[in-house]
Amino acid sequence: MQKEYTVHSYTFPFGEPGTDECTLKMVAARAKSKGISEEQAAKTMLGGELFKQWKKAKESVTA
């Protein structure tokens, strides 16, 4: 079972906040719930540097 983290009274079921794993899971969940691509979800959720970090993490997972 994955550990949940609580930050500012919000429980993150995606792993430790700030990690690539958490970001990838969070973006994937948003994309699925909105019916959009993960890249579209990442663009709307993440700003400049975070989007670049997400894209790099996504490429390393799929490589």
C-alpha positions as CSV (number, residue, x, y, z in Angstrom):
1,M,0.0,0.0,0.0
2,Q,1.3,3.4,-0.9
3,K,1.9,6.0,1.8
4,E,-0.3,9.1,1.7
5,Y,1.1,12.5,2.5
6,T,-0.9,15.4,4.0
7,V,0.0,19.0,3.0
8,H,-2.1,22.0,4.0
9,S,-5.0,19.6,5.0
10,Y,-5.0,18.0,1.5
11,T,-4.1,14.3,1.3
12,F,-1.9,13.4,-1.7
13,P,-2.7,9.8,-2.7
14,F,0.0,10.1,-5.4
15,G,3.1,9.7,-3.3
16,E,5.4,12.3,-1.8
17,P,4.6,15.8,-3.2
18,G,7.3,17.3,-5.3
19,T,8.7,14.1,-6.7
20,D,8.5,13.1,-10.3
21,E,6.4,10.1,-9.5
22,C,3.8,12.2,-7.7
23,T,3.7,14.8,-10.5
24,L,3.3,12.1,-13.2
25,K,0.5,10.4,-11.3
26,M,-1.3,13.7,-10.5
27,V,-1.2,14.8,-14.1
28,A,-2.4,11.4,-15.3
29,A,-5.3,11.5,-12.9
30,R,-6.3,15.1,-14.0
31,A,-6.1,14.1,-17.7
32,K,-8.3,11.0,-17.1
33,S,-10.9,13.0,-15.1
34,K,-11.1,15.8,-17.7
35,G,-10.9,13.5,-20.7
36,I,-7.8,15.4,-22.1
37,S,-4.3,14.3,-23.0
38,E,-1.6,14.2,-20.3
39,E,0.3,17.0,-22.0
40,Q,-2.7,19.3,-22.1
41,A,-3.3,18.5,-18.4
42,A,0.3,19.2,-17.6
43,K,0.2,22.5,-19.4
44,T,-2.8,23.7,-17.5
45,M,-1.6,22.5,-14.1
46,L,2.1,23.2,-14.2
47,G,4.0,26.4,-15.0
48,G,7.2,26.8,-17.1
49,E,9.9,24.9,-15.2
50,L,7.5,22.4,-13.7
51,F,6.1,21.6,-17.1
52,K,9.7,21.0,-18.4
53,Q,10.4,18.8,-15.4
54,W,7.2,16.8,-16.0
55,K,8.1,16.4,-19.7
56,K,11.6,15.2,-18.9
57,A,10.2,12.7,-16.3
58,K,7.6,11.5,-18.7
59,E,10.2,10.9,-21.4
60,S,12.5,9.0,-19.0
61,V,9.6,6.7,-18.0
62,T,8.6,5.9,-21.5
63,A,12.2,5.4,-22.7
